[in-house]
Amino acid sequence: MSKTVTITGAAGQIGYQLAFRIASGQLLGANQKINLNLLEITPALNALKGVAMELEDCAFDTLDKISISDDPNEAFKDSDYAFLVGAKPRGPGMERSDLLQENAKIFSAQGKAINDNASRDIKVLVVGNPANTNALIAMSNAPDIDRDAFTAMMRLDHNRALAQLASKLNCHSSEITNMTIWGNHSTTQYPDVGNLKLKGKNTSSLLDKEWVKNKFIPRVQNRGAEIIKARGLSSAASAASAAIDHMKDWTLGTKIDDWVSMAIPSDGSYGISEGIIYSFPVTCQNSAYSIVQNLEIDAFSKESMKITEKELLDEKAAIEHLL
Ligand code: NAX
């Protein structure tokens, strides 16, 4: 039977990458047919029609039906996987609090539409920023769906960190494991190498503490801005790739002896407040994730994890009335 995948903001930069990769089988494999439900705002429907035409023209073996809509109730009908990419960008003169409010409206409406229309086993990945708090809003507006179904994307940050470490350690990124991004998808995120392994062996002695603190951490935190400066546009193909990594690992499982970073509803692990969507190290098995427990957390890590937690608590306070 076909699986239904919803992509919001499907005519945008990330949506344009994501739709083709998913339709070609890169999410669920060559033997799983996909129905694509693409959602846009009304003024972008014509552009979305063009995307649908191009998808048809690929004649992908794995693509069954495509539907386009500006109605979230239609787009989330029977959805098994939802990529919530569409969001309102920060306009000129807009404060962060305005951005939170504008997006809160979008994600509360989409949360309701998911609640009313989607498969009860849906998996939701929020990419649109502020991603963690948008995921919290969508989750709060979908009381009939399991809370664990709502996640936000940290995988781009995770992959960016692996790439920086591979370059520093002169190895391939796949040889590096046990890396964590904690917290918010923002510049307060905390890339943590405290448990890092290279080819299965502890690497703490190989990494200079000053380099980690003054070069590695800020570079990962600010990589988005670095890409914008170079490309004149924000990360799109790498973001789509990370979104597929996130959903694929969640569905098919993470690698043995490794973990990934996912922003998920906090259950109080590591002393992080419940009621926010915070990035933790997780392993996935049987289509479910669980937080890696009992990692050693030093004083610097503890402090860094609290800074990014505070930002999420402040974001939550700004939109509390919508929860
Ligand atoms: P674009 O502006 O290219 O595309 C966004 C699309 O969403 C537009 O086509 C717009 O019409 C549509 N849209 C807006 N409101 C909508 C609504 N209510 N329903 C459906 N569609 C709607 O942005 P793009 O570069 O694709 O980025 C999308 C989002 O991803 C942004 O919020 C961006 O900040 C965020 N990002 C998040 C990342 C992460 O790691 N979590 C990394 C990449 C990216 O910056």
Residues whose N, C-alpha, C, O or C-beta is under 5 A from the ligand:
A	BS01	NAX	T8 G9 A11 G12 Q13 I14 G15 L39 E40 I41 A44 V85 G86 A87 K88 I106 V126 V127 G128 N129 A131 M153 L156 H185 S234 S235 A239
